[in-house]
Amino acid sequence: MNVGRGKWSASCAAVLSGAALLCAAPAAADSMDDAFVGALAKNGIAFPDRGNEIAMGHSVCAGFDRGEASTALAMRLVKDADLSPKQAGYFVRVSVSAYCAQYPGKTDNSFNWMVPFPPMM
């Protein structure tokens, strides 16, 4: 009888641990999203739809994953999001800081004139 209880307890512990991890992940994502949106707003970049703003930040990382140049990503933001080149450059840098930290040095030299200051997060 104790063997059954032991297996049941181990199963419950595994399920509860998994549930705890799943519940903790959105909180971490929400705080990063808040920091991302806040950093953009602090520099005059605001979107009417927060979800779209966050999705665009992730799309910057997807562009880097595909090997796109930072300048091309910024110019796409100029066109698609109606941002100035300077705002688009800042958006790319904040996106990297928030969502794809593996690409901190991926901005090419032609991009540096757009953002004369590092992102403030």
C-alpha distance (Angstrom), angle and dihedral (degrees) to the residues before:
residue distance angle dihedral
M1 . . .
N2 3.83 . .
V3 3.80 89.6 .
G4 3.81 90.5 60.4
R5 3.79 91.6 49.1
G6 3.79 91.0 49.6
K7 3.79 92.6 52.8
W8 3.81 90.8 45.4
S9 3.82 91.5 49.7
A10 3.79 92.2 48.8
S11 3.80 90.9 48.9
C12 3.80 91.9 49.1
A13 3.79 91.1 47.9
A14 3.80 90.9 52.0
V15 3.80 92.6 48.4
L16 3.80 92.9 46.8
S17 3.80 91.9 47.5
G18 3.79 90.8 51.3
A19 3.79 91.2 47.9
A20 3.80 90.9 50.3
L21 3.79 91.1 52.7
L22 3.78 92.3 48.8
C23 3.77 91.8 49.5
A24 3.81 93.3 47.4
A25 3.82 95.6 51.9
P26 3.82 97.6 67.5
A27 3.79 91.1 51.3
A28 3.80 90.7 56.1
A29 3.79 91.5 45.5
D30 3.79 91.3 48.6
S31 3.80 92.5 53.0
M32 3.83 91.3 49.6
D33 3.80 89.9 47.3
D34 3.81 89.4 49.8
A35 3.81 90.9 50.7
F36 3.81 91.0 47.5
V37 3.81 94.7 49.6
G38 3.81 91.0 42.2
A39 3.81 93.5 52.0
L40 3.79 90.8 50.6
A41 3.81 93.2 46.3
K42 3.80 90.5 48.7
N43 3.79 87.5 60.9
G44 3.79 96.8 44.7
I45 3.80 99.2 -95.3
A46 3.79 112.9 127.4
F47 3.78 131.9 157.3
P48 3.80 125.0 -158.6
D49 3.82 89.7 -131.2
R50 3.81 115.0 52.7
G51 3.80 91.6 -166.1
N52 3.79 91.3 55.8
E53 3.80 90.7 48.0
I54 3.81 91.1 53.3
A55 3.81 92.0 44.6
M56 3.80 89.7 53.1
G57 3.80 89.3 52.0
H58 3.80 89.7 54.3
S59 3.82 90.4 46.1
V60 3.81 88.6 60.0
C61 3.80 88.5 58.6
A62 3.81 90.6 46.4
G63 3.80 88.0 54.0
F64 3.79 90.9 53.3
D65 3.81 88.5 47.6
R66 3.83 87.5 57.5
G67 3.80 91.0 49.1
E68 3.80 97.5 -107.6
A69 3.80 118.3 158.1
S70 3.79 118.8 -109.6
T71 3.79 90.9 -121.9
A72 3.81 91.0 56.8
L73 3.80 90.4 48.9
A74 3.79 91.2 50.2
M75 3.80 92.8 47.5
R76 3.80 89.7 51.1
L77 3.82 87.9 54.9
V78 3.81 89.8 50.0
K79 3.79 89.0 55.4
D80 3.82 102.1 35.8
A81 3.81 100.8 35.3
D82 3.80 98.8 31.0
L83 3.81 92.7 -122.8
S84 3.78 125.9 151.9
P85 3.82 114.7 -110.1
K86 3.80 89.5 -106.1
Q87 3.82 92.1 50.8
A88 3.81 91.1 46.2
G89 3.79 91.0 51.4
Y90 3.76 90.6 50.9
F91 3.80 90.5 47.0
V92 3.82 90.3 54.9
R93 3.79 92.4 50.2
V94 3.79 93.9 47.1
S95 3.82 89.6 47.5
V96 3.79 90.2 54.2
S97 3.80 91.7 47.7
A98 3.79 92.8 49.2
Y99 3.78 105.8 35.3
C100 3.80 113.5 13.5
A101 3.76 110.6 29.6
Q102 3.81 89.4 165.5
Y103 3.82 87.9 79.7
P104 3.82 104.4 55.7
G105 3.80 95.0 129.2
K106 3.80 97.4 40.4
T107 3.80 96.8 100.1
D108 3.78 108.2 104.8
N109 3.80 124.3 -134.9
S110 3.80 94.3 -103.6
F111 3.79 87.1 61.8
N112 3.81 98.1 57.6
W113 3.80 96.0 81.4
M114 3.79 89.2 63.1
V115 3.78 95.7 61.2
P116 3.79 114.7 32.2
F117 3.81 91.8 177.9
P118 3.82 134.4 49.5
P119 3.82 120.3 -110.4
M120 3.77 115.9 -86.5
M121 3.79 109.2 -137.9
